[in-house]
Amino acid sequence: MAGFLLDTHIFLWWLQDSPRLSPGVRATLADPDSPIYVSAVSIWEIAIKASLRKLTLRNLSPQMLRKLPEASGFSSLPFDAEAAAQVLSLPLHHQDPFDRALVAQALVGSFVLITQDEQLEAYPVAILKA
């Protein structure tokens, strides 16, 4: 296992200390020995939603947003051409391009995707339910 890849909403729940995170997932995210990754796809999704005022994060600047994964104790994961091309092979179980990109990235990198999105279970990707 290469580690855990966070779905965007899981990363936001972590930042907000949301009670929606299960105790098991919370413990995994807090474990310094667990390799946890936040994709550039999630940073892009957060930036788009914040710019459209669909998401409010206080005092958010591009510099702060870029540093949020590391500030949270996680690693940033670039979205590369291999993951982008993998999207082509995915069936249309899910229409959200961000989620499809995260699934592709999890498949290419052999990550366990931490999500609450049940639609993603239709893909052949390892999932840890939040």
C-alpha positions in Angstrom: 0.0 0.0 0.0 1.4 3.4 -1.0 -0.7 5.3 1.6 -4.0 7.0 1.9 -5.4 9.6 -0.5 -8.0 11.9 0.9 -11.2 12.8 -1.0 -11.7 16.6 -0.9 -14.6 16.5 1.6 -12.5 14.4 3.9 -9.7 16.9 3.9 -12.2 19.7 4.5 -13.8 17.7 7.4 -10.3 17.3 8.9 -9.6 21.0 8.6 -13.0 21.8 10.3 -12.6 19.1 12.9 -15.9 17.7 11.8 -17.6 15.0 13.9 -18.5 13.3 10.6 -15.1 11.7 10.6 -15.3 8.2 12.2 -13.0 7.6 15.2 -11.0 5.1 13.1 -10.4 7.4 10.2 -9.6 10.2 12.6 -7.0 8.0 14.2 -5.5 7.0 10.8 -5.2 10.7 9.8 -3.6 11.6 13.2 -1.1 8.7 13.1 2.3 10.1 12.1 3.2 6.7 10.7 0.3 6.7 8.2 1.3 8.2 4.8 -1.6 10.6 4.0 -1.8 12.5 0.8 -3.9 15.5 -0.4 -4.0 15.7 -4.2 -3.5 18.9 -6.2 -7.0 17.9 -7.6 -8.5 18.7 -4.1 -6.6 22.0 -3.8 -8.0 22.9 -7.3 -11.5 21.9 -6.3 -11.3 23.9 -3.0 -10.0 26.9 -5.0 -12.9 26.7 -7.5 -15.5 26.3 -4.8 -14.1 29.1 -2.7 -13.9 31.5 -5.8 -17.5 30.7 -6.6 -18.4 31.3 -2.9 -19.7 27.7 -2.5 -17.1 27.2 0.2 -15.9 29.6 2.9 -12.5 29.3 4.5 -11.4 32.2 6.5 -8.5 34.3 5.4 -7.8 32.0 2.5 -5.1 33.1 0.1 -3.5 31.1 -2.8 -0.3 30.8 -0.7 -2.2 29.5 2.4 -4.3 27.1 0.3 -1.2 25.6 -1.3 0.4 25.0 2.1 -2.7 23.5 3.8 -1.8 19.8 3.3 1.6 20.2 4.9 0.3 22.5 7.6 -2.2 19.6 8.4 0.6 17.1 8.6 -0.1 15.5 5.2 1.9 15.4 1.9 0.9 17.1 -1.3 0.4 14.9 -4.3 0.8 16.3 -7.8 -1.7 15.3 -10.5 0.3 14.0 -13.4 -0.3 12.9 -17.0 -0.4 9.2 -16.0 -3.3 9.8 -13.6 -5.0 12.2 -16.1 -4.8 9.6 -18.8 -6.2 6.9 -16.4 -9.5 8.8 -16.3 -10.1 7.7 -19.9 -10.5 4.1 -18.7 -13.0 4.8 -15.9 -16.6 3.9 -16.5 -19.0 6.8 -15.9 -20.2 5.6 -12.5 -19.6 9.1 -11.2 -20.1 12.4 -13.1 -17.9 14.6 -10.9 -14.6 15.2 -12.7 -12.7 15.9 -9.4 -13.8 12.6 -7.9 -13.0 10.7 -11.1 -9.5 12.3 -11.1 -9.0 11.2 -7.5 -10.1 7.7 -8.3 -7.7 7.6 -11.3 -4.9 8.9 -9.1 -5.6 6.3 -6.4 -5.5 3.5 -9.0 -2.3 4.7 -10.6 -0.5 5.2 -7.2 -2.1 2.2 -5.4 -3.5 4.5 -2.7 -6.4 3.7 -0.5 -9.0 6.5 -1.1 -10.6 7.8 2.1 -14.1 9.0 1.2 -17.7 9.0 2.3 -19.0 9.0 -1.3 -20.7 5.6 -1.9 -20.7 6.2 -5.7 -17.0 5.7 -5.7 -17.3 2.1 -4.4 -18.3 1.2 -8.0 -14.7 1.7 -9.1 -12.0 -0.9 -8.6 -10.2 1.2 -6.0 -9.4 0.4 -2.4 -11.7 2.6 -0.2 -11.7 3.4 3.5 -15.1 4.7 4.5 -15.0 7.9 6.6 
